[in-house]
Amino acid sequence: PDAAVRRVTQPCWYHAGALCSWWQAEGDLSFGGLPELQVATAFGRAPNGRILAAVPGLTMGYAPLFGVTFPRSATILFSDDAGQTWSRADWPDGHAHALAFAFDPGTGDAIAVGHGGGIWSSEDGGLHWSRRRSSSGVIYVRAWTRGRTVIVEDQAHALWRSRDRGFSLETLCDVGRV
């Protein structure tokens, strides 16, 4: 079976009796002893097989249920061995975290989008990231990329296009016009 993740419902560690949705590794994928991956906001697989996970910064540094300390700032973790080992990527923004990844099928270049109107790019498969843009109040939830063109979708389902890898955006399809 292939490396994958799926959402499962489990008890929350911070509210007795409450249920939360966590990621669980499946198939060939492993979390390599990092339970913080259960709270990741996004997973993605680059064309070269590298798996990326966006882990948000948490205000609660210690989770008693798991017995681990979580990172206090957002980060990107990557694995080149189906999750047996994970390393931290060079993420430029510890306050904002990614909600989705997209990869150019031809080059493997990556785009990440997320909170605060954040658009980040990587030209090395997710090892190093640069911030392209941010707009307060906007949350981007999906992205597609090919060459210099990037399409992003915001939380209101409006589509935006960039022809310069995320620096400038133009409205492609406004929610009010759909």
N, CA, C and O of each residue as an XYZ file, in Angstrom:
712
protein
N       0.825     -1.204      0.000
C       0.000      0.000      0.000
C       0.865      1.261      0.000
O       2.015      1.254      0.437
N       0.287      2.310     -0.490
C       0.973      3.584     -0.611
C       1.000      4.309      0.732
O       0.236      3.979      1.639
N       1.887      5.299      0.854
C       1.949      6.142      2.046
C       0.775      7.111      2.023
O       0.542      7.775      1.013
N       0.038      7.200      3.118
C      -1.131      8.071      3.169
C      -1.430      8.459      4.609
O      -0.873      7.894      5.550
N      -2.318      9.430      4.761
C      -2.842      9.800      6.073
C      -4.358      9.886      5.965
O      -4.900     10.138      4.888
N      -5.036      9.676      7.087
C      -6.483      9.873      7.117
C      -6.853     10.455      8.471
O      -6.135     10.290      9.456
N      -7.991     11.141      8.498
C      -8.480     11.732      9.737
C      -9.238     10.671     10.528
O     -10.026      9.911      9.965
N      -8.995     10.624     11.827
C      -9.724      9.727     12.724
C     -10.211     10.542     13.914
O      -9.598     11.542     14.286
N     -11.299     10.113     14.497
C     -11.840     10.776     15.669
C     -11.302     10.086     16.910
O     -11.409      8.868     17.054
N     -10.725     10.876     17.801
C     -10.154     10.373     19.040
C     -10.479     11.354     20.156
O     -10.849     12.496     19.882
N     -10.346     10.930     21.408
C     -10.582     11.863     22.516
C      -9.576     13.009     22.488
O      -8.403     12.813     22.170
N     -10.049     14.207     22.824
C      -9.167     15.371     22.945
C      -8.448     15.304     24.270
O      -9.027     14.864     25.263
N      -7.202     15.730     24.309
C      -6.468     15.702     25.563
C      -6.828     16.895     26.447
O      -6.582     16.868     27.652
N      -7.415     17.951     25.850
C      -7.647     19.156     26.635
C      -9.089     19.345     27.088
O      -9.363     20.271     27.851
N     -10.027     18.497     26.645
C     -11.418     18.566     27.104
C     -11.895     17.151     27.399
O     -12.057     16.345     26.483
N     -12.119     16.848     28.656
C     -12.590     15.508     29.024
C     -13.905     15.208     28.323
O     -14.839     16.008     28.382
N     -13.984     14.068     27.666
C     -15.196     13.629     26.988
C     -15.379     14.181     25.582
O     -16.250     13.707     24.853
N     -14.586     15.165     25.180
C     -14.717     15.745     23.840
C     -13.970     14.892     22.823
O     -13.014     14.195     23.162
N     -14.419     14.957     21.568
C     -13.765     14.237     20.485
C     -13.118     15.234     19.536
O     -13.689     16.282     19.233
N     -11.932     14.900     19.076
C     -11.198     15.734     18.125
C     -10.840     14.876     16.914
O     -10.863     13.647     16.974
N     -10.514     15.540     15.834
C     -10.119     14.846     14.622
C      -8.608     14.948     14.473
O      -8.063     16.051     14.434
N      -7.923     13.806     14.389
C      -6.472     13.751     14.288
C      -6.075     12.972     13.040
O      -6.844     12.150     12.542
N      -4.873     13.233     12.538
C      -4.332     12.460     11.428
C      -3.775     11.140     11.943
O      -3.222     11.068     13.040
N      -3.928     10.110     11.141
C      -3.315      8.823     11.447
C      -2.586      8.343     10.203
O      -3.132      8.391      9.101
N      -1.347      7.878     10.378
C      -0.558      7.373      9.253
C      -1.121      6.041      8.797
O      -1.582      5.235      9.606
N      -1.079      5.815      7.466
C      -1.574      4.563      6.889
C      -0.613      4.057      5.835
O       0.259      4.788      5.365
N      -0.782      2.803      5.471
C       0.039      2.211      4.414
C       1.497      2.228      4.801
O       1.858      1.823      5.906
N       2.340      2.697      3.893
C       3.778      2.736      4.132
C       4.222      3.935      4.962
O       5.386      4.018      5.354
N       3.298      4.873      5.236
C       3.674      6.072      5.966
C       3.723      5.818      7.466
O       2.888      5.101      8.017
N       4.708      6.413      8.111
C       4.862      6.325      9.564
C       5.086      7.735     10.084
O       5.609      8.587      9.366
N       4.695      7.984     11.326
C       4.977      9.274     11.938
C       6.308      9.252     12.672
O       6.671     10.236     13.316
N       7.039      8.153     12.587
C       8.395      8.069     13.113
C       8.541      8.529     14.550
O       9.559      9.119     14.913
N       7.535      8.267     15.372
C       7.615      8.648     16.775
C       7.326     10.110     17.048
O       7.616     10.593     18.143
N       6.756     10.842     16.077
C       6.428     12.255     16.265
C       4.916     12.435     16.356
O       4.270     12.667     15.334
N       4.344     12.336     17.530
C       2.890     12.483     17.640
C       2.406     13.878     17.284
O       1.210     14.065     17.061
N       3.302     14.875     17.223
C       2.871     16.210     16.815
C       2.323     16.217     15.394
O       1.602     17.141     15.016
N       2.653     15.207     14.609
C       2.113     15.134     13.247
C       0.609     14.869     13.258
O      -0.062     15.110     12.255
N       0.075     14.383     14.364
C      -1.370     14.163     14.445
C      -2.150     15.461     14.392
O      -3.331     15.445     14.044
N      -1.527     16.595     14.729
C      -2.211     17.883     14.686
C      -1.779     18.723     13.486
O      -2.071     19.918     13.436
N      -1.095     18.122     12.526
C      -0.664     18.849     11.324
C      -1.874     19.429     10.602
O      -2.958     18.845     10.620
N      -1.681     20.573      9.971
C      -2.770     21.211      9.221
C      -2.766     20.806      7.757
O      -3.768     21.006      7.069
N      -1.671     20.244      7.258
C      -1.614     19.831      5.855
C      -0.499     18.812      5.663
O       0.521     18.830      6.352
N      -0.728     17.931      4.708
C       0.291     16.999      4.234
C       0.350     17.129      2.715
O      -0.655     17.435      2.074
N       1.514     16.900      2.149
C       1.657     16.920      0.700
C       2.795     16.021      0.285
O       3.718     15.767      1.060
N       2.724     15.533     -0.958
C       3.801     14.695     -1.489
C       4.338     15.315     -2.764
O       3.609     15.527     -3.734
N       5.634     15.601     -2.739
C       6.311     16.174     -3.896
C       6.489     15.106     -4.969
O       6.448     13.915     -4.661
N       6.689     15.513     -6.229
C       6.916     14.532     -7.297
C       8.082     13.582     -7.030
O       8.080     12.454     -7.523
N       9.081     14.022     -6.254
C      10.217     13.146     -5.943
C       9.919     12.183     -4.794
O      10.793     11.411     -4.401
N       8.694     12.215     -4.249
C       8.301     11.305     -3.180
C       8.431     11.877     -1.777
O       7.942     11.277     -0.820
N       9.077     13.019     -1.641
C       9.221     13.650     -0.318
C       7.831     13.979      0.232
O       6.967     14.473     -0.492
N       7.632     13.700      1.507
C       6.369     14.010      2.174
C       6.586     15.222      3.059
O       7.540     15.278      3.836
N       5.684     16.201      2.934
C       5.740     17.410      3.739
C       4.559     17.442      4.695
O       3.471     16.977      4.355
N       4.763     17.981      5.872
C       3.688     18.172      6.849
C       3.826     19.561      7.447
O       4.920     19.961      7.847
N       2.722     20.299      7.511
C       2.696     21.621      8.140
C       2.207     21.453      9.568
O       1.085     20.999      9.795
N       3.038     21.816     10.525
C       2.680     21.686     11.936
C       2.502     23.090     12.503
O       3.431     23.897     12.462
N       1.313     23.390     13.031
C       1.075     24.733     13.559
C       1.824     24.957     14.864
O       2.181     24.008     15.562
N       2.054     26.211     15.179
C       2.582     26.558     16.492
C       1.454     26.449     17.500
O       0.353     26.942     17.257
N       1.710     25.826     18.596
C       0.673     25.625     19.596
C       0.989     26.446     20.838
O       2.143     26.537     21.256
N      -0.043     27.041     21.422
C       0.173     27.802     22.645
C       0.407     26.866     23.822
O       1.054     27.228     24.805
N      -0.130     25.661     23.705
C       0.085     24.685     24.770
C       1.330     23.888     24.417
O       1.320     23.134     23.444
N       2.370     24.034     25.166
C       3.633     23.400     24.832
C       3.726     21.935     25.198
O       4.535     21.213     24.615
N       2.924     21.468     26.149
C       3.031     20.082     26.585
C       1.667     19.416     26.517
O       0.680     19.973     26.998
N       1.602     18.237     25.930
C       0.347     17.499     25.811
C       0.429     16.249     26.678
O       1.111     15.293     26.307
N      -0.244     16.233     27.818
C      -0.136     15.105     28.740
C      -0.555     13.764     28.146
O       0.045     12.737     28.463
N      -1.579     13.759     27.288
C      -2.042     12.499     26.708
C      -0.919     11.821     25.923
O      -0.743     10.605     26.000
N      -0.163     12.621     25.169
C       0.913     12.070     24.356
C       2.233     12.035     25.111
O       3.138     11.285     24.746
N       2.346     12.838     26.158
C       3.598     12.896     26.914
C       4.730     13.521     26.130
O       5.888     13.135     26.292
N       4.405     14.492     25.275
C       5.425     15.136     24.453
C       5.272     16.646     24.517
O       4.217     17.167     24.879
N       6.334     17.331     24.161
C       6.302     18.782     24.041
C       6.192     19.132     22.569
O       6.992     18.669     21.755
N       5.201     19.949     22.222
C       4.982     20.358     20.844
C       5.756     21.640     20.555
O       6.077     22.392     21.475
N       6.058     21.891     19.283
C       6.738     23.148     18.946
C       5.822     24.333     19.225
O       4.607     24.234     19.058
N       6.398     25.447     19.647
C       5.599     26.639     19.929
C       5.454     27.519     18.688
O       4.621     28.425     18.684
N       6.226     27.283     17.655
C       6.078     28.057     16.431
C       5.816     27.103     15.266
O       6.228     25.943     15.282
N       5.118     27.625     14.258
C       4.772     26.819     13.095
C       6.035     26.361     12.380
O       7.051     27.056     12.378
N       5.958     25.188     11.775
C       7.107     24.653     11.056
C       6.631     23.710      9.954
O       5.471     23.300      9.928
N       7.528     23.381      9.062
C       7.298     22.355      8.047
C       8.255     21.211      8.359
O       9.456     21.424      8.526
N       7.718     20.007      8.435
C       8.539     18.804      8.589
C       8.543     18.068      7.262
O       7.563     18.128      6.520
N       9.637     17.372      6.951
C       9.681     16.599      5.715
C      10.314     15.244      5.985
O      11.108     15.069      6.909
N       9.931     14.290      5.140
C      10.471     12.936      5.238
C      10.750     12.418      3.841
O       9.925     12.563      2.939
N      11.914     11.814      3.665
C      12.272     11.196      2.390
C      12.221      9.674      2.469
O      12.579      8.993      1.507
N      11.779      9.131      3.610
C      11.747      7.677      3.795
C      10.389      7.188      4.324
O      10.322      6.341      5.215
N       9.324      7.736      3.758
C       7.946      7.348      4.107
C       7.653      7.531      5.593
O       6.869      6.780      6.173
N       8.281      8.529      6.202
C       7.950      8.881      7.569
C       8.742      8.185      8.652
O       8.472      8.394      9.835
N       9.710      7.366      8.289
C      10.519      6.732      9.323
C      11.306      7.781     10.098
O      11.447      7.690     11.318
N      11.823      8.787      9.374
C      12.513      9.901     10.017
C      11.963     11.203      9.441
O      11.581     11.265      8.273
N      11.929     12.237     10.272
C      11.433     13.553      9.879
C      12.469     14.601     10.240
O      13.164     14.484     11.249
N      12.566     15.625      9.405
C      13.464     16.754      9.657
C      12.686     18.051      9.494
O      11.649     18.087      8.833
N      13.191     19.100     10.094
C      12.550     20.411      9.970
C      13.089     21.139      8.748
O      14.295     21.175      8.503
N      12.162     21.718      7.987
C      12.547     22.546      6.846
C      12.801     23.971      7.340
O      12.460     24.323      8.469
N      13.392     24.761      6.489
C      13.652     26.162      6.781
C      12.366     26.940      6.496
O      12.125     27.346      5.359
N      11.532     27.150      7.535
C      10.237     27.829      7.402
C      10.384     29.270      7.874
O      10.803     29.492      9.010
N      10.052     30.265      7.035
C      10.346     31.660      7.357
C       9.366     32.342      8.309
O       9.621     33.465      8.742
N       8.265     31.700      8.641
C       7.220     32.401      9.388
C       6.693     31.537     10.523
O       5.797     30.719     10.315
N       7.233     31.709     11.704
C       6.819     30.906     12.851
C       5.441     31.218     13.374
O       4.914     30.469     14.198
N       4.827     32.322     12.913
C       3.510     32.697     13.403
C       2.377     32.231     12.489
O       1.239     32.107     12.940
N       2.662     31.977     11.247
C       1.628     31.537     10.299
C       1.952     30.126      9.830
O       3.114     29.774      9.627
N       0.914     29.332      9.662
C       1.164     27.964      9.212
C       0.398     27.673      7.925
O      -0.612     28.302      7.611
N       0.914     26.714      7.212
C       0.340     26.327      5.924
C      -0.898     25.463      6.123
O      -0.994     24.698      7.082
N      -1.842     25.601      5.198
C      -3.047     24.779      5.187
C      -3.112     23.874      3.965
O      -3.944     22.968      3.913
N      -2.248     24.107      2.980
C      -2.238     23.267      1.781
C      -0.909     23.429      1.049
O      -0.262     24.474      1.118
N      -0.525     22.373      0.353
C       0.666     22.369     -0.488
C       0.254     22.086     -1.925
O      -0.739     21.402     -2.170
N       1.026     22.619     -2.879
C       0.864     22.289     -4.288
C       2.259     22.160     -4.887
O       3.191     22.853     -4.476
N       2.391     21.267     -5.863
C       3.683     21.016     -6.490
C       3.559     21.128     -7.993
O       2.612     20.612     -8.587
N       4.517     21.801     -8.609
C       4.582     21.871    -10.060
C       4.983     20.490    -10.556
O       6.052     19.999    -10.193
N       4.146     19.844    -11.384
C       4.472     18.485    -11.827
C       5.732     18.401    -12.679
O       6.351     17.341    -12.764
N       6.114     19.494    -13.305
C       7.298     19.469    -14.154
C       8.595     19.696    -13.412
O       9.602     19.055    -13.709
N       8.583     20.603    -12.447
C       9.820     20.977    -11.768
C       9.907     20.482    -10.329
O      11.003     20.376     -9.779
N       8.764     20.178     -9.714
C       8.756     19.799     -8.310
C       8.769     20.989     -7.371
O       8.756     20.812     -6.153
N       8.796     22.231     -7.927
C       8.721     23.424     -7.086
C       7.423     23.384     -6.289
O       6.404     22.890     -6.772
N       7.466     23.904     -5.070
C       6.326     23.813     -4.175
C       5.774     25.193     -3.830
O       6.497     26.189     -3.785
N       4.473     25.211     -3.591
C       3.766     26.381     -3.079
C       3.027     25.924     -1.832
O       2.460     24.832     -1.807
N       3.033     26.756     -0.797
C       2.227     26.511      0.394
C       1.339     27.732      0.590
O       1.765     28.858      0.334
N       0.118     27.516      1.040
C      -0.801     28.622      1.316
C      -1.398     28.417      2.697
O      -1.430     27.299      3.210
N      -1.873     29.510      3.299
C      -2.452     29.357      4.622
C      -3.000     30.622      5.221
O      -3.480     31.511      4.518
N      -2.921     30.691      6.547
C      -3.469     31.796      7.325
C      -2.767     33.109      7.013
O      -1.626     33.132      6.550
N      -3.473     34.201      7.277
C      -2.890     35.519      7.068
C      -2.599     35.809      5.612
O      -1.736     36.632      5.304
N      -3.311     35.139      4.703
C      -3.074     35.349      3.285
C      -1.690     34.924      2.864
O      -1.145     35.437      1.886
N      -1.117     33.986      3.597
C       0.244     33.564      3.323
C       0.377     32.708      2.085
O      -0.372     31.751      1.888
N       1.344     33.064      1.250
C       1.761     32.243      0.119
C       3.271     32.135      0.221
O       3.976     33.143      0.252
N       3.764     30.892      0.275
C       5.194     30.633      0.392
C       5.616     29.745     -0.772
O       4.807     28.975     -1.288
N       6.865     29.845     -1.187
C       7.345     29.008     -2.283
C       8.661     28.351     -1.919
O       9.433     28.861     -1.107
N       8.898     27.206     -2.540
C      10.141     26.465     -2.374
C      10.582     25.975     -3.736
O       9.783     25.432     -4.499
N      11.844     26.165     -4.036
C      12.388     25.694     -5.311
C      13.241     24.451     -5.137
O      13.908     24.022     -6.078
N      13.228     23.862     -3.933
C      14.028     22.667     -3.687
C      13.203     21.550     -3.041
O      13.706     20.788     -2.215
N      11.938     21.469     -3.429
C      11.089     20.375     -2.948
C      10.656     20.487     -1.500
O      10.259     19.489     -0.898
N      10.724     21.682     -0.927
C      10.218     21.886      0.416
C      11.266     21.990      1.509
O      10.904     22.037      2.685
N      12.547     22.027      1.172
C      13.591     22.154      2.200
C      13.737     23.590      2.693
O      13.937     23.820      3.886
N      13.638     24.558      1.777
C      13.769     25.972      2.103
C      12.581     26.716      1.516
O      12.177     26.454      0.383
N      12.023     27.639      2.281
C      10.815     28.359      1.879
C      11.053     29.861      1.920
O      11.822     30.358      2.742
N      10.382     30.579      1.017
C      10.391     32.042      0.995
C       8.947     32.522      0.999
O       8.083     31.954      0.331
N       8.706     33.580      1.766
C       7.367     34.162      1.761
C       7.199     34.984      0.495
O       8.049     35.807      0.156
N       6.098     34.752     -0.196
C       5.788     35.489     -1.415
C       4.815     36.624     -1.145
O       4.913     37.698     -1.739
N       3.864     36.371     -0.230
C       2.797     37.341     -0.053
C       2.083     37.068      1.258
O       2.077     35.938      1.746
N       1.483     38.100      1.825
C       0.560     37.910      2.937
C      -0.455     39.045      2.911
O      -0.137     40.186      2.575
N      -1.679     38.701      3.274
C      -2.778     39.659      3.326
C      -3.582     39.359      4.573
O      -4.189     38.294      4.682
N      -3.593     40.276      5.502
C      -4.309     40.003      6.744
C      -5.787     39.780      6.470
O      -6.384     40.424      5.608
N      -6.360     38.855      7.222
C      -7.792     38.583      7.113
C      -8.169     37.550      6.069
O      -9.308     37.083      6.061
N      -7.257     37.179      5.194
C      -7.561     36.198      4.158
C      -6.933     34.866      4.550
O      -5.799     34.818      5.026
N      -7.675     33.796      4.346
C      -7.142     32.458      4.597
C      -7.233     31.681      3.296
O      -8.325     31.453      2.775
N      -6.090     31.277      2.776
C      -6.064     30.467      1.563
C      -6.077     28.993      1.964
O      -5.334     28.574      2.852
N      -6.931     28.211      1.300
C      -7.122     26.820      1.703
C      -6.685     25.799      0.657
O      -6.532     24.623      0.988
N      -6.480     26.209     -0.589
C      -6.025     25.293     -1.640
C      -5.141     26.048     -2.609
O      -5.220     27.270     -2.727
N      -4.293     25.295     -3.306
C      -3.410     25.902     -4.298
C      -3.116     24.911     -5.411
O      -3.139     23.697     -5.208
N      -2.836     25.458     -6.601
C      -2.380     24.703     -7.757
C      -1.269     25.515     -8.376
O      -1.313     26.745     -8.347
N      -0.268     24.851     -8.939
C       0.825     25.593     -9.565
C       1.368     24.850    -10.777
O       1.423     23.621    -10.816
N       1.761     25.637    -11.753
C       2.436     25.113    -12.941
C       3.240     26.262    -13.536
O       2.692     27.299    -13.909
N       4.547     26.055    -13.615
C       5.413     27.140    -14.105
C       5.333     28.333    -13.158
O       5.458     28.179    -11.943
N       5.125     29.520    -13.719
C       5.018     30.730    -12.900
C       3.584     31.007    -12.462
O       3.344     31.951    -11.709
N       2.631     30.206    -12.918
C       1.221     30.436    -12.588
C       0.820     29.685    -11.332
O       1.090     28.493    -11.183
N       0.171     30.410    -10.434
C      -0.352     29.850     -9.195
C      -1.816     30.232     -9.090
O      -2.173     31.393     -9.291
N      -2.667     29.264     -8.776
C      -4.083     29.513     -8.496
C      -4.309     29.166     -7.037
O      -3.924     28.086     -6.589
N      -4.935     30.077     -6.285
C      -5.243     29.804     -4.883
C      -6.734     30.008     -4.650
O      -7.384     30.814     -5.317
N      -7.250     29.267     -3.700
C      -8.649     29.394     -3.306
C      -8.680     29.875     -1.868
O      -7.947     29.364     -1.021
N      -9.532     30.863     -1.588
C      -9.630     31.343     -0.213
C     -10.778     30.646      0.516
O     -11.513     29.856     -0.076
N     -10.922     30.949      1.811
C     -11.915     30.261      2.634
C     -13.347     30.534      2.177
O     -14.257     29.786      2.537
N     -13.565     31.590      1.392
C     -14.893     31.890      0.864
C     -15.096     31.280     -0.524
O     -16.106     31.554     -1.172
N     -14.152     30.458     -0.988
C     -14.181     29.757     -2.269
C     -13.948     30.655     -3.477
O     -14.223     30.245     -4.605
N     -13.448     31.871     -3.267
C     -13.039     32.712     -4.391
C     -11.695     32.197     -4.907
O     -10.871     31.713     -4.131
N     -11.482     32.303     -6.206
C     -10.228     31.871     -6.824
C      -9.404     33.083     -7.223
O      -9.937     34.076     -7.719
N      -8.106     32.991     -7.002
C      -7.165     34.054     -7.310
C      -6.046     33.476     -8.176
O      -5.660     32.318     -8.014
N      -5.526     34.301     -9.105
C      -4.445     33.844     -9.980
C      -3.237     34.762     -9.833
O      -3.358     35.981     -9.718
N      -2.088     34.135     -9.843
C      -0.822     34.852     -9.864
C      -0.031     34.332    -11.056
O       0.041     33.125    -11.289
N       0.555     35.245    -11.798
C       1.404     34.853    -12.932
C       2.882     35.028    -12.615
O       3.740     34.877    -13.485
N       3.173     35.357    -11.325
C       4.557     35.564    -10.920
C       4.896     34.754     -9.659
O       5.607     35.238     -8.780
N       4.389     33.534     -9.579
C       4.644     32.578     -8.495
C       4.182     33.061     -7.126
O       4.751     32.672     -6.106
N       3.148     33.912     -7.095
C       2.527     34.270     -5.834
C       2.781     35.661     -5.321
O       2.269     36.015     -4.258
N       3.557     36.479     -6.034
C       3.799     37.841     -5.548
C       2.569     38.726     -5.702
O       2.199     39.428     -4.761
N       1.938     38.707     -6.849
C       0.739     39.523     -7.063
C      -0.418     38.595     -7.419
O      -0.231     37.544     -8.031
N      -1.616     39.011     -7.019
C      -2.806     38.206     -7.267
C      -3.866     39.033     -7.974
O      -3.977     40.239     -7.757
N      -4.640     38.374     -8.816
C      -5.818     38.991     -9.425
C      -6.990     38.051     -9.226
O      -6.821     36.833     -9.184
N      -8.178     38.622     -9.103
C      -9.368     37.803     -8.907
C      -9.647     37.027    -10.176
O      -9.753     37.606    -11.257
N      -9.763     35.735    -10.047
C     -10.083     34.880    -11.179
C     -11.577     34.575    -11.181
O     -12.224     34.624    -12.227
N     -12.120     34.260    -10.011
C     -13.531     33.944     -9.884
C     -13.984     34.360     -8.494
O     -13.630     33.721     -7.503
N     -14.762     35.422     -8.419
C     -15.263     35.915     -7.144
C     -16.483     35.093     -6.734
O     -17.282     34.689     -7.580
N     -16.618     34.852     -5.452
C     -17.726     34.050     -4.935
C     -19.059     34.636     -5.350
O     -19.977     33.883     -5.674
N     -19.201     35.955     -5.352
C     -20.454     36.606     -5.705
C     -20.849     36.398     -7.156
O     -22.013     36.589     -7.505
N     -19.913     36.014     -8.008
C     -20.197     35.825     -9.430
C     -20.386     34.372     -9.823
O     -20.664     34.076    -10.985
N     -20.241     33.474     -8.881
C     -20.340     32.049     -9.206
C     -21.771     31.634     -9.314
O     -22.057     30.467     -9.583
